[in-house]
Amino acid sequence: MYIQDILFRAKFHPGRKINTMSDVDKDLLYKAICDEFQEASDLGGIVQERDLYNNPGRKYDFLVGYKEGKPCPVCGTEISKIKVANTACYICSSCQK
Protein backbone atom coordinates (compact mmCIF):
# COMPACT_ATOMS: atom_id res chain seq x y z
CA MET A 1 0.00 0.00 0.00
CA TYR A 2 2.86 2.36 0.72
CA ILE A 3 4.63 1.95 -2.62
CA GLN A 4 2.30 4.38 -4.42
CA ASP A 5 3.35 7.27 -2.20
CA ILE A 6 7.00 6.20 -2.04
CA LEU A 7 7.25 6.40 -5.81
CA PHE A 8 5.35 9.70 -5.80
CA ARG A 9 7.70 11.21 -3.21
CA ALA A 10 10.69 10.11 -5.30
CA LYS A 11 8.99 11.39 -8.50
CA PHE A 12 9.41 8.02 -10.22
CA HIS A 13 7.00 6.36 -12.60
CA PRO A 14 6.20 2.82 -11.39
CA GLY A 15 7.16 1.39 -14.78
CA ARG A 16 10.69 2.75 -14.59
CA LYS A 17 13.42 0.12 -14.77
CA ILE A 18 15.94 0.00 -11.92
CA ASN A 19 18.86 -0.14 -14.36
CA THR A 20 17.96 3.37 -15.57
CA MET A 21 18.50 4.86 -12.12
CA SER A 22 21.58 6.88 -11.26
CA ASP A 23 23.13 6.93 -7.80
CA VAL A 24 21.31 10.24 -7.19
CA ASP A 25 18.02 8.58 -8.19
CA LYS A 26 18.70 5.71 -5.80
CA ASP A 27 19.37 8.20 -3.01
CA LEU A 28 16.06 9.94 -3.78
CA LEU A 29 14.25 6.61 -3.66
CA TYR A 30 15.92 5.67 -0.37
CA LYS A 31 14.94 9.02 1.16
CA ALA A 32 11.35 8.59 -0.06
CA ILE A 33 11.18 5.13 1.53
CA CYS A 34 12.53 6.45 4.83
CA ASP A 35 10.19 9.46 4.84
CA GLU A 36 7.09 7.39 4.02
CA PHE A 37 7.78 4.76 6.67
CA GLN A 38 8.77 7.35 9.29
CA GLU A 39 5.46 9.15 8.78
CA ALA A 40 3.54 5.87 8.94
CA SER A 41 5.46 4.76 12.02
CA ASP A 42 4.79 8.07 13.78
CA LEU A 43 1.08 7.49 13.16
CA GLY A 44 1.11 3.83 14.15
CA GLY A 45 0.62 2.68 10.55
CA ILE A 46 -2.41 2.91 8.33
CA VAL A 47 -5.87 2.41 9.79
CA GLN A 48 -5.99 -1.21 8.59
CA GLU A 49 -2.88 -2.04 10.64
CA ARG A 50 -2.84 -2.75 14.37
CA ASP A 51 -0.12 -2.28 16.96
CA LEU A 52 0.84 -4.75 19.70
CA TYR A 53 -2.08 -3.51 21.82
CA ASN A 54 -4.57 -3.93 18.95
CA ASN A 55 -4.87 -0.17 18.43
CA PRO A 56 -5.47 0.87 14.82
CA GLY A 57 -3.01 3.08 12.99
CA ARG A 58 -3.83 6.76 12.52
CA LYS A 59 -2.60 7.20 8.93
CA TYR A 60 -5.86 7.77 7.10
CA ASP A 61 -4.68 9.31 3.91
CA PHE A 62 -2.24 8.77 1.09
CA LEU A 63 -0.70 11.37 -1.17
CA VAL A 64 -1.74 9.68 -4.44
CA GLY A 65 -2.47 6.06 -3.57
CA TYR A 66 -6.10 5.12 -4.20
CA LYS A 67 -6.97 8.68 -5.23
CA GLU A 68 -7.90 8.20 -8.87
CA GLY A 69 -9.51 11.36 -10.27
CA LYS A 70 -8.39 13.55 -7.36
CA PRO A 71 -5.90 16.40 -7.84
CA CYS A 72 -2.21 15.85 -7.25
CA PRO A 73 -1.19 17.43 -3.91
CA VAL A 74 1.79 19.10 -5.63
CA CYS A 75 0.68 20.25 -9.08
CA GLY A 76 -3.09 19.67 -9.25
CA THR A 77 -2.96 17.23 -12.18
CA GLU A 78 -5.60 14.52 -11.93
CA ILE A 79 -4.32 11.28 -10.38
CA SER A 80 -4.51 8.38 -12.83
CA LYS A 81 -4.84 4.67 -12.22
CA ILE A 82 -2.57 2.63 -14.48
CA LYS A 83 -1.63 -1.02 -14.71
CA VAL A 84 2.01 -2.00 -14.24
CA ALA A 85 2.84 -5.71 -14.37
CA ASN A 86 0.04 -7.41 -12.41
CA THR A 87 -1.08 -4.54 -10.24
CA ALA A 88 -2.81 -1.17 -10.34
CA CYS A 89 -0.75 1.93 -9.63
CA TYR A 90 -1.86 5.47 -8.92
CA ILE A 91 0.29 8.24 -10.34
CA CYS A 92 0.51 11.90 -11.19
CA SER A 93 1.54 11.86 -14.83
CA SER A 94 3.03 15.33 -14.45
CA CYS A 95 5.16 14.73 -11.34
CA GLN A 96 6.22 11.12 -11.92
CA LYS A 97 8.49 10.47 -14.88
Steps between C-alpha positions, in 0.01 A plus 500: 500500500786736572677459166267743320605789722865393516525520123310830501735651759799390291330628180542163328259334262420146621596357161853636519773237482752488785792486256410851379554649845808702586655505846318831561171334400568213739567749779169674423319167512667406829402835653141457378483154659635632830266801501190293418569237765599759762169680449308172516692389808433831676129442438503134599451385140197523278154450646488138380811417705504429873772547759596253774208624712251458213470876448440604139746721317418868453623544141174557317618654181744446218654760274396331173427138587137406437413856397407452136339816360612719791749785452869445559602658834798667328389615155123442483513256207236229525628176655481210255467129561727296274594135477864402547583129487220330696388787717327837490706810571389854571715777358522866415603496136649847538713440811606139442727435204 
